[in-house]
Amino acid sequence: MNSENNLTSNSYQPKLSDYLTLHFVVLIYGFTAILGKLLSIDTIGLVFFRTFLATTGFYIYFKVRGLSIDIDTKGKWQLLATGGIIIALHWFTFFYSAKVSTIAISLAGISTTSLWTSLIEPFMNRTKIKLVEVLLGGVVIFGLYLIFLFEFNHVWGLVLGIIAAITGAVFSVLNGQFAKRYSPQIITFYEMAGVAITTAFPLGYFLMVGDATTKLIPTGLDWLWIIILSLVCTVYAYSKSVDLVRIFSAFTFTLTINLEPVYGIMLAYSIFGEKERMTSGFYLGTLVILGSVLIYPLLRKPNV
């Protein structure tokens, strides 16, 4: 039986429009780093306003759909802490990486998330590490080495991108555990609220200090980019992802999501032009990383 059919109780066959929507959502995800680069505000302000508006957007979504946001107290604190510590660090390092280097470098770092997940998940869930994941991890490390070798002037940006990938892997594994108790929408709502609460404190401090060199409040076009980032790239894209994951098999969905860095790098070059042109060594290293990421689902031998 086809694995796509196993995902839905009514044996729904994905249509061309479903595939196009899935790739559109991945394209939106790839656009987030570009918006971070376009925004003129400091990273702390960027992360706060994104999560604050996204939390508000999700709250409205719950109200319109007639869904409850009430969960047990322990769960609330766990989700808020995950958002306030791990996801806040993830988004800060991700956006800051793009600001101090290039979007391509940032996305090259974030593309290693699958590697870190394959190492962190067995440790946190107390399962065995698979040999194929170790081997692919070695391939990813080689790809990173090539990028470091040819783009040494962007090392800081790549390191931040890798940190973003590691923290992304951690909260992905945690969310896998939370998903056994709560819906994906509830998880995201409380985690985003946690990020907004955590980043509000340093934002408030810097506003009181009044550092003239730090821009924290959006002005002009910044508000447009923030709204797109919050409502389109977060609320819409995530809500649509929840619907799509019910249509497609986990294999198809994950494989397509892994194309995010590819779309992001292509978009960055089309928008920023020569500023995003990298050395041949960068593209070779990125190709090695993406190749290992894309081949990983195939080597896992999913049920078909």
Secondary structure, DSSP 8 states (H G I E B T S, - for coil): --TTGGG-TT-----HHHHHHHHHHHHHHHHHHHHHHH--S-HHHHHHHHHHHHHHHHHHHHHHHT------HHHHHHHHHIIIIIIHHHHHHHHHHHHHS-HHHHHHHHTTHHHHHHHHHHHHHT----HHHHHHHHHHHHHHHHHHHH-GGGHHHHHHHHHHHHHHHHHHHHHHHHTTTS-HHHHHHHHHHHHHHHHHHHHHHHHHHT-TT---S--THHHHHHHIIIIIIIIIHHHHHHHHHHHS-HHHHHHHHTTHHHHHHHHHHHHHGGGG---HHHHHHHHHHHHHHHHHHHHT----
